Amino acid sequence: MMRSLRQPGAPFTPRVISLGCHAEKARLTFKPGRSVLEAVHEALAETGCDSAMIEVRGGAFAPLAYVTPTLSDDGIHAAWYSDIHAPDGRAPIEDLVMTFGRRDGEPFLHGHGVWRHEDGLRAAGHVMPKDSQFAELVEAEAWLMSGAIMDQLEDSETRFRLFTPVPHTAAPPITTRRAVLCRLKPNEPIHPAIERTAAEHGIERATLHGIGSLVGCTFADGQVMESAASELLIRKGTLSPDRSGQAKAKLDIAIVDTECTIFEGEIAYGVDAVCITFEVLIVEE
């Protein structure tokens, strides 16, 4: 039986908010000496774009500030965050995925990552973009978007402010690839939601990029993460036709639970559902 987590507000449709857009791959370089948010904003400003999904594999933070998932005891939310972790020294980045958009009309980002503390501890969580800095020049691969942007909006179901796709025409038009920017809502089965959304936009083959949370997680190799709250990033995601011609999603992820345990691998098909939110960029191949 698929796990679910009751939210404080009533569910409402649609269960996936999606917008067609266009995406173009680019290489970015982030500078040290300013916050992660400022460094990413500066690099994107050079491209003339302010909507992107960004993937980093390498480099380091110094300092790093992050939080990990917890269940909530405030009577308002279903899940919440730990106190801020602020390890000393340089924290090498293993994987980092960031959705870049806006909040209250200003640049903002939402990022999940896996890193190591200076003492060697391997950890993961939700990076605090105003309190963390890159330790050096850090290279990244980004999907720059036109036609849609993530805007952090109030959500009555979860009582969080969540990145939600909205139309965006300010950036220069990008015409290289069709894409879909979407937010999956709580308790939505992850694989069918992605497949259905792609089909609605006429996409049968794609790469999948993003971050989010799941209510527990079962892996194809038999691992099980029981935690009802989590933070994850997509390491590799694909959508492609199976032998019957039906487009099927595959997701290889890194996910951290409420005990700060990291699980990794391909998710078992059709088993897991969204906890609070799941931000996904579907890029047509």
Secondary structure as GFF3:
##gff-version 3
##sequence-region A 1 285
A	DSSP	beta_strand	16	30	.	.	.	ID=ss1
A	DSSP	alpha_helix	36	45	.	.	.	ID=ss2
A	DSSP	beta_strand	52	56	.	.	.	ID=ss3
A	DSSP	beta_strand	60	61	.	.	.	ID=ss4
A	DSSP	beta_strand	66	67	.	.	.	ID=ss5
A	DSSP	beta_strand	69	71	.	.	.	ID=ss6
A	DSSP	beta_strand	79	81	.	.	.	ID=ss7
A	DSSP	beta_strand	91	103	.	.	.	ID=ss8
A	DSSP	beta_strand	106	116	.	.	.	ID=ss9
A	DSSP	beta_strand	122	127	.	.	.	ID=ss10
A	DSSP	beta_strand	138	155	.	.	.	ID=ss11
A	DSSP	beta_strand	160	168	.	.	.	ID=ss12
A	DSSP	beta_strand	177	184	.	.	.	ID=ss13
A	DSSP	alpha_helix	190	200	.	.	.	ID=ss14
A	DSSP	beta_strand	206	214	.	.	.	ID=ss15
A	DSSP	beta_strand	217	218	.	.	.	ID=ss16
A	DSSP	beta_strand	224	225	.	.	.	ID=ss17
A	DSSP	beta_strand	231	241	.	.	.	ID=ss18
A	DSSP	beta_strand	247	256	.	.	.	ID=ss19
A	DSSP	beta_strand	262	266	.	.	.	ID=ss20
A	DSSP	beta_strand	274	284	.	.	.	ID=ss21
###
